[in-house]
Amino acid sequence: MSETKLSFKEMCARFDVTPRTLRYYEYIELLKPEKEGRNRFYGPREVARMTLILRGRRFGFALEELRQWLLIYEKQGTKPQLDAFVDMANRQLGELTKQREELAVTIEDLKQLRDEAARLAEDETKA
């Protein structure tokens, strides 16, 4: 039973990333494709890692944080990795909650300024 491997181009297309992004993830050792000459091939392990990396980025985790988290699995196994994820998630949830609260204040400020400007514009029209 042979494993399905993706070429560099297929990997970019599958995850909708640029070649530059994929090369950078390799450079910082998030991904380690098999190399045959100048060609790179990505097996199921790399596909799974890429899925986790992109999901982590969507949640706002830094690439270095993701790299360290992926290393935990390689060196210590599943339980320590899951424990580390819970800590990372709690930290990020706190940060996202803070950002949401700050954004709510900014939205209210902008609405008030907009409404004030609209009233002033209306008053100018009547004068």
N, C-alpha and C positions, 0 to 999 in steps of 0.2 A: 504494500500500500504506500504509494508515494504522496508526500505532502505537496499541496499546491503552494507554489511560490509566485509572488508578484514581482514583476520587473520594477525598476525605478519609476518609469513612466506610469505603469499601472497603479503603483502605490500613490503617486501624486493624484491621479484621477480618482481613485477610490476614496481618498480622504479630502479631496478638493483643496490641496495645498500646493504651493509653488515648489519647483525644484530647489530653490534657495532655502526654503523652510525645511525641506526634508534633509538637505545636506547639512544645515545648521544643527538639526536634531541629532544627526550622526556625529558631527564635530564635538558637541557637548556630551556625547555618549548617552543620549537617551535611547538611541536605536543602534543596533549593531547588525547590519545586514551581512549576508554571506556575499563574498566577492569572488568573482571568476573573471580574472583579467580586469578590465575596466567596468565590467557589468556588476550591478548589485541586485541581489535577490532577497525578498522579504518573505519569510515563512510565517506560520501561524503565531509564533511568539512575538514577532515584530508587529504584526497586524494588531494583536491584542494590546501591546504596549502603546501603539499609536492611538488606539481607541481611548485608552486611559489618559494619555497625554492630552489629547484634544478635549476630553471631558473635563480634565483638571483645569485646562486653560479657560474653558467656558465658565468654570466656577471661580476663576480669578487667582488660581494658585500660580506662583512663580515657577519658571522652568527648573531652577535649581532645587526648589522644594520638591518638585515632581521627580527629579533625578534621584535625590536622596531617598525619597519614598520608594521608588522602584528598586533601589539598591538594598533596602531593608529586606525585601522578599528574597533576593538572591542570597543574602548573607545570613538571614535569621529565620525566614519562613513566613507563613501566612499570618499567624496570630500577632507577632510584633508589627507586621505591616498593617493589619487591621487596626490595632491599637494606635499606631501612628496616624492613620487616616482619621480616626475619631478625633484626635487632638487637632489635626490640621483643619478638619471640618468645623469643629467648635470655634477655633480661632477665626476662620474665614466667615462663619456665620455672624460672629460678633462684628467684624469689619463691615460686612454687607448691610447689617442692620443699622449700624452707625451711618453709613452712606445713604441708606434709604431715608433715615430721619433728616439728614442734612438736605437731601434732595427735596423732601416735602416742604421744608422751610423755604428753600429757594423758589419752589413753584408758587407758594403762597405769596412771597414777596413780589415775584414777577406779575402775578395776577393783579395784585393791588396796584402796582405801578401802571399796568396796562389799563385798568379801570379808571385810574386817576387821569391818565393821558386821554382816554376816550371822553371823559367828562369835560376836560379842558378844551378839547377839540370841538365838542358840541357847543360849549359856551362861546367859543370864538366864532362859530358859525352863526349863532343867534345874535351876536353883537354887531 
